[in-house]
Amino acid sequence: MSGGKDDRGEARRRARGELEAEVLAALWSAGGPVPAAVVQERVPGAAYTTVLTILTRLCDKGVVTRRREGRSHLYAPVDDQAGHVAAGMHSLLAEGGDRAAVLARFVSDLSPEDEQLLDQLLHGD
């Protein structure tokens, strides 16, 4: 279940970062620049002003762009979902200290399918 109310109909707080993720997902699914109202329609239970706040934060972080059109703004993600996740992985790797240990642990926890895919990507098979 995403946002709004829990199974008993009571208000539920989103986990940290969950609303930003929902706003980004709404932008990715839009397929192009959209006004905040369109984003808000795609984020269940989020108030318009809350969506505006999240969009502003994402703009400040450089994850989303904003351009004026008429009296409002259009918002678009800077990168596609794969690029955004890859940037996050690079950031975590940079924070991890011993890069070799972090990468070794990451690779050791891959499923056989993901390990094969990674091998193909690294060796161009």
N, C-alpha and C positions, 0 to 999 in steps of 0.2 A: 504494500500500500504506500502511496506517496503523498505526503503532506495532508493538511487539513485535520481530519478527525480519525481517532482510532476505531477499533471494532465495536466499542461501546458507544460511539457517537461523541466522545469527548475530544476536546482539542488536544493535539499532539505536537510536541516540539520536534522540529527536525534536528537531526544530528549535525554537528559542526561540518560545514562545507556541503551539506546535502542540498541546500537551496541553490547555492552557486552551481552545483552540478546539474540541477534541474533546469536552471536558466540557460546554461550552456547547451544542454540537450535540446531545449526548445529552439535555440538559435541554429544549431546544426540541422535540425529537422525542417527548419523554415526554408532552407535552400537559397537564401539571399538576405540582404539587409531588410530588417523589419522594425516597425515602431514598438515601443514598450508594451502597448496594448495587446499586440499579437503575442508577445512573449508571455504576458500575464494570462492570456486565455489558455496557454499551453502548460501552465504551472498550477495545478490544482490547489486551491485553498490559499494562494498567495495574494495579498493585497497589491494593488497597483503601485502604491508608494513603496512598498517593500521591494517589488521587482525593479523599480527605478533605482533604489539604493544599491541593490545587488549589481545592476548593470553599470552604475557609476563606479563601484568598487572594481569590477572586472575591467573597466576602461582604465582605471588608475593602475592596475596590475599589468596592463598591456596585453590582456587576453582577448579583449573585445574592442572594436572600433566604433566610434560614434560620429555621424555626420548630420549636419542640419539639413532638413528638407522642409521648407515652409516654416510653420511654427513649432514643429516637433523635431525629433531626432530619429534616425534609423540606426540600428545596431546590427553588428555582424561579428562573428568570431574571427580572430586573426588567423587561426589555423583550423584545419579539420580535426576531427576527433583523434585520429591516429597521431597526428603531429602534436596535439596537445598532450596526449598520454606519453609520447616519446620524450617531450620536453620535461615532463614531470619525472620520468625515469632518469634522465640525465641529471636533473637537479638533485634527486635522492642519491644518485651514485657519487656526485661531487661532495655530498655531505657525509658519506659513509666512512670516511677515513681510509682504511685499507681497501683500495679498489679491487685488488686481486681477490681478497677474501669475500667481498660483497658479490663480485661477479661469479666466483666459484659457488657460493651458496645459492645464488639465483639460478644458475645452470643446474645445480644438483636437485633443485626442487621442481624443475620443468617436467611436464608430462612427456612420455615418449614421442607423442605427436609434435609437441612444441619443440622438443629437442631436435627432431628431424627437420622441422621447418627452419629453425635457427641454423642448423648445419647447412641446409640448402642456401640460405641467404648469405652466409659467410663464404661459402665456396662456389657460389654461382652455378650449382648443379641444376 
